[in-house]
C-alpha cells in the first residue's frame, strides 16, 4: 500500500518510532490496529445520530402539521 502524507506527519511518525525503538512500519501497523476500530465506532455513531435525528425531525413535522 502506498500513501502520501505530509512531511510534518512523517516526521512525527519517525520521531515516535525512534523514541520507542520501533520501526516506522511497526508504528504504522499499531496506529492502524488502534485507529480502525475507533474510526468504525465513530462512523457507526454518526450513522445512528443521523438516523435518530431524521426520525425526530419526522415526528416533529407530523406533530406540527398533522394530516386530517
C-alpha positions as CSV (number, residue, x, y, z in Angstrom):
1,X,0.0,0.0,0.0
2,X,1.3,3.4,-0.9
3,X,0.0,6.5,0.8
4,X,1.1,10.1,0.6
5,X,1.4,12.0,3.8
6,X,2.8,15.4,4.7
7,X,6.4,15.9,5.7
8,X,5.3,17.0,9.1
9,X,3.3,13.9,9.7
10,X,6.1,11.7,8.5
11,X,8.5,13.5,10.8
12,X,6.2,12.9,13.8
13,X,6.0,9.2,13.0
14,X,9.8,8.9,12.6
15,X,10.3,10.7,15.9
16,X,7.8,8.4,17.6
17,X,9.5,5.3,16.1
18,X,12.9,6.4,17.3
19,X,11.6,7.3,20.8
20,X,10.2,3.8,21.4
21,X,12.9,2.0,19.4
22,X,10.5,0.6,16.8
23,X,10.5,0.6,13.1
24,X,8.3,3.0,11.2
25,X,6.3,0.0,9.9
26,X,5.6,-1.2,13.4
27,X,4.4,2.3,14.4
28,X,2.1,2.4,11.4
29,X,0.7,-1.1,12.0
30,X,-0.1,-0.2,15.6
31,X,-1.7,3.1,14.7
32,X,-3.9,1.2,12.1
33,X,-4.8,-1.5,14.6
34,X,-5.9,1.1,17.2
35,X,-7.4,3.6,14.7
36,X,-9.6,1.3,12.6
37,X,-11.9,0.2,15.4
38,X,-12.1,3.8,16.6
39,X,-13.0,5.0,13.1
40,X,-15.6,2.3,12.8
41,X,-17.1,3.3,16.1
42,X,-17.2,7.0,15.1
43,X,-18.8,6.1,11.8
44,X,-21.5,3.9,13.4
45,X,-22.2,6.6,16.0
46,X,-22.6,9.2,13.2
47,X,-24.9,6.9,11.2
48,X,-27.1,6.3,14.3
49,X,-27.1,10.0,15.2
50,X,-28.3,10.9,11.7
51,X,-30.9,8.2,11.7
52,X,-32.3,9.3,15.1
53,X,-32.2,13.0,14.0
54,X,-34.2,12.2,10.9
55,X,-36.8,10.2,13.0
56,X,-37.1,13.1,15.4
57,X,-37.5,15.6,12.6
58,X,-40.3,13.5,11.0
59,X,-42.1,13.2,14.3
60,X,-41.8,16.9,14.9
61,X,-43.1,17.7,11.4
62,X,-46.1,15.3,11.9
63,X,-46.9,17.0,15.2
64,X,-46.7,20.5,13.8
65,X,-48.5,19.7,10.5
66,X,-50.9,16.8,11.2
67,X,-52.8,15.3,8.3
68,X,-56.5,15.3,8.5
